[in-house]
Amino acid sequence: MVSRVIPVEPFDLVIFGGTGDLARRKILPGLFRRFCAGQMPPEARVIGAARAEMDTSAYRTFVSEAIQEFAGVLTCEDGTLDGFLERMHYVPIDARGENGWSELADLMRDDVVRAYYFSVAPGLFGDLAERLNLHGLTDEATRIVVEKPFGRDLETARALNRDLAAYFDESQIYRIDHYLGKETVQNLMAVRFGNMLFEPLWNSQYVDHIQITVAETVGVGGRGEYYDKSGAMRDMVQNHLMQLLCLIAMEPPSKFDPDAVRDEKLKVIRALDPVEPHHIVRGQYEAEEGAPGYREEVNDPRSRTESYIAMKVGVSNWRWAGTPFYLRTGKRLKARCSEITVVFKALNHSIFGEQEDHRNVLSIRLQPNEGITLGVTIKEPGPGGMRLVDVPLDMSFADALGDHASDPPDAYERLIMDVIRGNQTLFMRGDEVEAAWAWTDPIIDGWETRGDVPKTYDSGSEGPVDAVQMLARDTRVWRKVAS
């Protein structure tokens, strides 16, 4: 299968925070891979902008080292890196002062797409937006990219949206959630809306429940200071898991259009029920041999921040009323796994007599070993009557699509190119962000008011026992996290 690469228009992409960790690990290597794929036109340029005092030559050295460390295995021809580095420029700049802005203005061109990537702390978003406008660096076609967190609650999210809206139209703002750029996350829409097999059954009449799992084996590590102020609810549920839930639960949009898709996602968020306290389980991982526990990593022996959360969520609309969605995410768990499991209802009547419960289960694996498994019921081979057994119809994307799926584009590659194209389908809209926080805030306020303390769980386990008991009360079980 041949991959069709569509070039984009010539552009100037300015990366504020161009010497930071995100630029080094993701943005610059992603751009290089798109360059190797022939997707960057000859006129395209990338301009790093940061406080560090260096010239363009030194920045090119920085970029070269980042590419060699993080770009992965590439099939670029000799000399390709040199060609990419020729596109690199650098301007020392002060986000809150005047230094560097006139130099940046001199570099920018009028006849290309202008995009500005705010790879900086959210507290600088408003300052950058103001100075871009003040120095005449924007027009109606200008695009800005902002990274999460989009606030830490509804009040700060609204303030951030106001700061950006003072200088840019909503159509110019690209709130990037790298989860939406993953190939398999986008496949959720293809599975749902591209197959007659699934869509007629995608409702409460046929679906018993849905599980969404994002499990990590790592701890908070060097992110301890940030993470302890956020926790799993703010860091993962309010954005990543919320987006997965929306893609699973949304109604079919009228067309595959940015606002049509985001309108349907917004309807899901607004239909979410408040979550009862007994439908929430929070946890913290404990120390294991050779590895510290959560409280040791964040250097706070009394921390009540959760590294794990499991929730039972309801969606009050015609399609999903009465069907529970079980969400869970955590660190230092048994295995790294992102998976959505759709468990269909049992048959109303079995012609084979009283046998154990058999159900069809659709599992969509986002990582690792991306693919889809559909469990079906068949007769167990051999004599002795009609004994039923469940077997998987397993499709790995790498096996089915070969080389085309063995090295898919990184999420940042796809999303940055979508910015240049002006395609906002995979980016969060301002009202969507605010609606997510409006649902999340009362949950967080509730456990803070009650003084809830997270349950401890062993590192390398599947999480707190209380999460298992939460499903057991509904006579259901979590799907095992594959190791």
Sequence and secondary structure as in RCSB ss.txt:
>XXXX:A:sequence
MVSRVIPVEPFDLVIFGGTGDLARRKILPGLFRRFCAGQMPPEARVIGAARAEMDTSAYRTFVSEAIQEFAGVLT
CEDGTLDGFLERMHYVPIDARGENGWSELADLMRDDVVRAYYFSVAPGLFGDLAERLNLHGLTDEATRIVVEKPF
GRDLETARALNRDLAAYFDESQIYRIDHYLGKETVQNLMAVRFGNMLFEPLWNSQYVDHIQITVAETVGVGGRGE
YYDKSGAMRDMVQNHLMQLLCLIAMEPPSKFDPDAVRDEKLKVIRALDPVEPHHIVRGQYEAEEGAPGYREEVND
PRSRTESYIAMKVGVSNWRWAGTPFYLRTGKRLKARCSEITVVFKALNHSIFGEQEDHRNVLSIRLQPNEGITLG
VTIKEPGPGGMRLVDVPLDMSFADALGDHASDPPDAYERLIMDVIRGNQTLFMRGDEVEAAWAWTDPIIDGWETR
GDVPKTYDSGSEGPVDAVQMLARDTRVWRKVAS
>XXXX:A:secstr
          EEEEEETTTSHHIIIIIHHHHHHHHHTT S TT EEEEEESS   HHHHHHHHHHHHHHHS S  
  TTHHHHHHTTEEEEE  TTSSTTHHHHHHH  SSSEEEEEE S GGGHHHHHHHHHHTT   TT EEEEES  
 SSHHHHHHHHHHHHTTS GGGEEEE GGGGSHHHHHHHHHHHS TTTGGG STTTEEEEEEEEE SS  GGGHH
HHTTTHHIIIIIIIIIHHHHHHHH    SSS HHHHHHHHHHHHHTB    GGGEEEEEE  BTTB  HHHHTT 
TT    SEEEEEE B STTTTT  EEEEEESSBSS EEEEEEEE   S  TT S      EEEEEEESS EEEEE
EEEE SSSSS  EEEEEEEEEHHHHHTHHHHS   HHHHHHHHHHHT  TTSB HHHHHHHHHHHHHHHHHHHHH
T   EEE TTBSS HHHHHHHHTTT        
